[in-house]
Amino acid sequence: MNSKCNHPPHASYRHGSRSGKLECGLCSVRETAACRGLSEDALRDANAVSYRKMFSQGAIILREGDPVAWCGMIVSGVVKLVKTSSDGRQQIVGLQFGSEFLGQPFEQLWRLSAEAATDVDLCCFSQSAFDGLRARNPALEGALLHDAMGSLDAARDWMFVLGRKTAEEKLASFLVFIAERLGAPCEQASAEGEAQVAFDGELPLSRTEISQFLGLRIETVSRQFRKLKAVGVIDTTGNRGLRVLDMARLRNLAESESD
């Protein structure tokens, strides 16, 4: 099946490099980030104290246990959240995408580490500046609360995926999740004529990281990828290249193993 998708060009970022400010009116996540409810005056206030920071794929954005000194909105890219046990073992506990808030405004220390799963562009604020913005703008506080509750619901849904679904359902659920967050509208439709979300690009996690994220063995993940490819649901290239060929069937597989 041929599809024609538009994806943003790949950018090359230095580790944690700063760049010029991103004007709010030109920001691609202006309507979906926590600043979406701010007035024009409040946006100018926010823009005056913001700064832009870019991280290349694989860079450490923040470390668990460091003081909470800043926060930010993800303008583009995928951030991997990692928890480390006392004996050094690590677990990927979440992924964050464009428009999502990266920060812990009510904590003194970071409780998780954050790594750039892809190149990441952040609109950042010092913690004191952001506290001031929240105090002056109840709409910002409300948007943060709304988004936090949505993240909590998503975490509960993912607990169900990890605890109750089969290996095939877990991988299919993960690929649906990625396709819906990172996919672009394509010239492709379901049998019912409805437009579909499709994905044609690179996954933000390696096969090994996917196995950790899903609580599966790497061999199991590789086997499930081969199975999905064999039945024409996806196509793969290398370790991360993925193309979703049948989004409707992938959604069905995420819910049930039966064909």
C-alpha positions as CSV (number, residue, x, y, z in Angstrom):
1,M,0.0,0.0,0.0
2,N,1.4,3.4,-1.0
3,S,1.2,6.3,1.4
4,K,2.4,9.8,1.3
5,C,3.3,11.4,4.6
6,N,4.9,14.6,5.6
7,H,7.4,14.4,8.4
8,P,9.6,17.2,9.9
9,P,13.2,17.2,8.7
10,H,15.8,15.7,10.9
11,A,17.7,18.3,12.9
12,S,21.2,18.0,14.3
13,Y,21.5,19.4,17.9
14,R,24.4,19.7,20.2
15,H,24.1,18.2,23.7
16,G,22.1,20.8,25.7
17,S,23.0,23.7,23.5
18,R,21.1,26.9,23.9
19,S,19.5,28.7,21.0
20,G,17.5,31.9,20.5
21,K,14.0,32.3,21.9
22,L,11.1,30.7,20.1
23,E,8.4,33.2,19.6
24,C,5.1,32.0,21.0
25,G,3.1,32.9,17.9
26,L,5.4,30.7,15.8
27,C,5.5,27.7,18.2
28,S,4.2,24.5,16.7
29,V,2.8,23.4,20.1
30,R,1.2,26.7,21.0
31,E,-2.3,25.4,20.9
32,T,-1.7,22.1,22.8
33,A,1.0,22.9,25.4
34,A,0.2,24.1,29.0
35,C,0.6,27.7,27.8
36,R,-2.5,27.3,25.5
37,G,-4.8,29.2,27.8
38,L,-2.6,32.2,28.3
39,S,-3.6,35.7,27.1
40,E,-1.4,37.6,24.7
41,D,-0.1,39.7,27.6
42,A,0.7,36.5,29.6
43,L,2.4,35.0,26.6
44,R,4.7,38.0,26.2
45,D,5.4,37.7,29.9
46,A,6.3,34.0,29.5
47,N,8.4,34.7,26.4
48,A,10.4,37.3,28.2
49,V,11.7,34.7,30.8
50,S,11.9,31.6,28.6
51,Y,14.9,30.2,26.8
52,R,15.3,27.5,24.2
53,K,17.5,24.4,24.8
54,M,18.3,21.6,22.3
55,F,19.5,18.1,23.0
56,S,20.8,15.5,20.5
57,Q,19.6,11.9,20.5
58,G,21.1,10.0,23.5
59,A,21.9,13.1,25.6
60,I,21.0,13.3,29.3
61,I,18.5,16.1,29.8
62,L,18.3,15.8,33.6
63,R,19.5,13.3,36.2
64,E,17.6,11.6,39.0
65,G,18.5,13.2,42.3
66,D,19.7,16.5,40.9
67,P,18.0,19.7,42.3
68,V,14.9,20.9,40.4
69,A,16.1,24.2,39.0
70,W,14.2,24.4,35.7
71,C,11.2,23.0,33.7
72,G,10.1,23.2,30.2
73,M,7.6,22.4,27.4
74,I,8.7,19.9,24.8
75,V,8.5,21.6,21.4
76,S,9.6,18.6,19.4
77,G,11.1,15.2,19.9
78,V,10.7,12.4,22.3
79,V,11.9,12.2,25.9
80,K,12.6,8.9,27.7
81,L,11.9,8.9,31.4
82,V,14.1,6.5,33.4
83,K,14.0,5.2,37.0
84,T,17.2,3.8,38.6
85,S,17.2,1.3,41.5
86,S,19.6,1.5,44.4
87,D,21.7,-1.3,42.8
88,G,22.0,0.6,39.5
89,R,19.3,-1.2,37.4
90,Q,17.3,1.0,35.1
91,Q,13.7,0.9,33.9
92,I,12.1,3.1,31.2
93,V,8.9,4.2,32.9
94,G,7.5,6.6,30.3
95,L,7.8,8.6,27.1
96,Q,7.0,12.2,26.6
97,F,6.2,13.9,23.3
98,G,5.8,17.4,21.8
99,S,3.7,19.8,23.8
100,E,4.1,17.9,27.0
101,F,5.4,19.4,30.2
102,L,8.8,18.3,31.5
103,G,9.2,19.2,35.1
104,Q,8.4,18.6,38.8
105,P,7.3,22.0,40.2
106,F,6.5,20.7,43.7
107,E,9.6,18.7,44.2
108,Q,13.1,19.7,45.4
109,L,14.9,16.9,43.6
110,W,14.3,15.2,40.3
111,R,12.7,11.8,40.9
112,L,13.4,10.5,37.4
113,S,16.1,10.9,34.8
114,A,15.2,12.2,31.4
115,E,17.1,11.3,28.2
116,A,16.6,12.5,24.6
117,A,15.2,9.4,22.8
118,T,15.4,11.6,19.6
119,D,16.7,15.1,19.0
120,V,14.7,17.3,21.4
121,D,13.8,21.0,21.4
122,L,12.7,22.5,24.7
123,C,11.2,25.8,25.7
124,C,12.6,26.2,29.2
125,F,12.1,28.3,32.3
126,S,14.0,28.6,35.5
127,Q,11.9,27.2,38.4
128,S,11.5,30.6,40.1
129,A,10.4,32.2,36.8
130,F,7.9,29.5,36.2
131,D,6.5,29.7,39.8
132,G,5.9,33.4,39.1
133,L,4.1,32.7,35.9
134,R,1.9,30.1,37.6
135,A,1.1,32.5,40.4
136,R,0.1,35.3,37.9
137,N,-1.8,33.1,35.5
138,P,-4.5,30.7,36.9
139,A,-5.1,29.4,33.4
140,L,-1.5,28.0,33.3
141,E,-2.1,26.3,36.7
142,G,-5.4,24.8,35.4
143,A,-3.8,23.5,32.2
144,L,-1.0,21.8,34.1
145,L,-3.5,20.1,36.4
146,H,-5.6,19.0,33.4
147,D,-2.6,17.6,31.7
148,A,-1.3,15.9,34.8
149,M,-4.6,14.1,35.3
150,G,-4.5,13.0,31.7
151,S,-1.0,11.6,32.2
152,L,-2.2,9.8,35.3
153,D,-5.0,8.2,33.3
154,A,-2.6,7.2,30.6
155,A,-0.2,5.7,33.1
156,R,-3.1,3.6,34.5
157,D,-4.0,2.4,31.0
158,W,-0.4,1.4,30.4
159,M,-0.3,-0.5,33.7
160,F,-3.2,-2.6,32.3
161,V,-1.2,-3.2,29.1
162,L,1.9,-4.4,31.0
163,G,-0.1,-6.4,33.5
164,R,-2.8,-8.2,31.5
165,K,-1.9,-8.2,27.8
166,T,-0.1,-10.9,25.8
167,A,3.3,-10.2,24.2
168,E,1.6,-9.7,20.8
169,E,-0.9,-7.3,22.3
170,K,1.8,-5.4,24.2
171,L,3.9,-4.8,21.1
172,A,0.8,-3.9,19.0
173,S,-0.3,-1.5,21.7
174,F,3.1,0.2,21.8
175,L,3.2,0.6,18.0
176,V,-0.3,2.1,18.0
177,F,0.8,4.5,20.8
178,I,3.8,5.6,18.8
179,A,1.9,5.9,15.5
180,E,-0.8,8.0,17.1
181,R,1.7,10.3,18.8
182,L,4.3,10.6,16.0
183,G,2.5,9.5,12.8
184,A,1.4,12.0,10.1
185,P,-1.9,12.0,8.2
186,C,-1.4,9.9,5.0
187,E,-3.2,9.4,1.8
188,Q,-4.5,6.2,3.1
189,A,-8.0,5.0,4.3
190,S,-9.6,2.1,6.0
191,A,-12.1,-0.2,4.4
192,E,-14.8,2.1,5.8
193,G,-13.3,5.1,4.0
194,E,-12.1,6.7,7.2
195,A,-8.7,8.5,7.3
196,Q,-6.1,6.7,9.3
197,V,-3.1,7.7,11.3
198,A,0.0,6.1,9.9
199,F,3.7,6.0,10.7
200,D,6.7,5.9,8.4
201,G,9.9,6.7,10.1
202,E,12.1,5.7,13.0
203,L,11.0,4.4,16.4
204,P,12.2,6.4,19.4
205,L,13.4,3.3,21.1
206,S,15.7,0.4,20.1
207,R,14.4,-3.2,20.2
208,T,16.3,-3.6,23.5
209,E,14.6,-0.5,25.0
210,I,11.2,-1.7,23.7
211,S,11.7,-5.0,25.5
212,Q,12.6,-3.2,28.7
213,F,9.6,-0.8,28.4
214,L,7.2,-3.7,27.8
215,G,8.7,-6.1,30.3
216,L,9.5,-8.7,27.6
217,R,12.6,-10.6,26.5
218,I,14.4,-9.1,23.5
219,E,13.9,-12.4,21.7
220,T,10.1,-12.2,22.3
221,V,10.0,-8.6,20.9
222,S,12.0,-9.6,17.8
223,R,9.7,-12.6,17.2
224,Q,6.6,-10.4,17.5
225,F,8.1,-7.9,15.0
226,R,8.7,-10.7,12.6
227,K,5.1,-11.9,13.0
228,L,3.6,-8.5,12.4
229,K,5.8,-8.1,9.3
230,A,4.9,-11.6,8.0
231,V,1.2,-10.9,8.1
232,G,1.6,-7.5,6.3
233,V,0.7,-5.2,9.3
234,I,4.1,-3.5,9.4
235,D,7.3,-3.3,7.5
236,T,10.7,-2.8,9.2
237,T,14.1,-1.5,8.2
238,G,17.1,-2.1,10.5
239,N,16.7,-1.7,14.2
240,R,14.3,1.3,14.3
241,G,12.8,1.8,10.9
242,L,9.1,1.2,10.9
243,R,6.2,1.6,8.5
244,V,2.6,0.8,9.5
245,L,0.9,-0.8,6.6
246,D,-2.4,-1.6,8.2
247,M,-3.3,0.6,11.1
248,A,-6.8,-0.8,11.6
249,R,-5.5,-4.3,11.9
250,L,-2.7,-3.2,14.2
251,R,-5.4,-1.6,16.5
252,N,-7.3,-4.9,16.5
253,L,-4.2,-6.9,17.4
254,A,-3.6,-4.5,20.3
255,E,-6.9,-5.6,21.8
256,S,-7.0,-9.3,20.9
257,E,-4.7,-12.0,19.5
258,S,-7.5,-13.4,17.3
259,D,-7.3,-12.5,13.7
